[in-house]
Amino acid sequence: MMSEGSVSTQSDGHREPEFNPSAEFQVIDGPRRVGLCFVGDEYVAGLGDPKALGWVSRVVARTPHAGVDLAAYNLGVRGDSSTDVLARWQQEAQPRWRTANERRLVVGFGMQDIEEGISTARSRLNLANILDDASSSAIATFVVGPAPSLDAETNERLQVLVDAQADVCSRRGVTYVDCFRPLLGHDQWQADLSASPDGLPGQAGYGLIAWLVLHAGWQNWLNLDG
């Protein structure tokens, strides 16, 4: 396993950058104004949910934050790949953090990378760049991985990507929520996808993702009391 701070050369020649953060995220001492940005694809946007909540709003609704000014912003875009998110997250998140004294970023993508044929090496490099750029700007990060589809071949490729994303996060001490393995073969998840004309989850499916996020150290990451 590659040690922290070394350079990884991927199979298609992409080089993962050294992880040497130049800033340190700190919880403010005093009144907290938390700017919480969610950036990613259609799963982040919550498309397919008739209640228009997705997993993001469900998670925020179940996040107790007494005494903390918490402002959440959903920046999910349908069809976004890791390359798309890398290109836009800073420009879109910065205005939302204008009045915040604590900046936090939640990232979620993966399915579009598979559909576009983006290499695993490129996908992991894109994620590494997002996390490292955020860390260097004292922005705390949290990553939610892609959920399984109903297609076996797609799921085989997703599993490789999920393992790569988890590795990138592990090297950086960033929480990674594996939504793939817990939901693979899950009856309620599969039923939800089967009922959708777009193969997207509905209320039940997004509820399952929200549960996984909430039970992956979410409140601890936000430094909130239970």
Secondary structure, DSSP 4 states (H G I P E B T S, - for coil): -PPTT--EEPTTS-EEPP---SS-----SSSEEEEEEEEESHHHHTTT-TTS-HHHHHHHHT---TTEEEEEEEEE-TT--HHHHHHHHHHHHHHHTTT-SEEEEEEE--HHHHHHT--HHHHHHHHHHHHHHHHHTT-EEEEEPPPP-S-HHHHHHHHHHHHHHHHHHHHHT-EEE--HHHHTT-HHHHHHHHT-TTS---HHHHHHHHHHHHTTTHHHHTT---
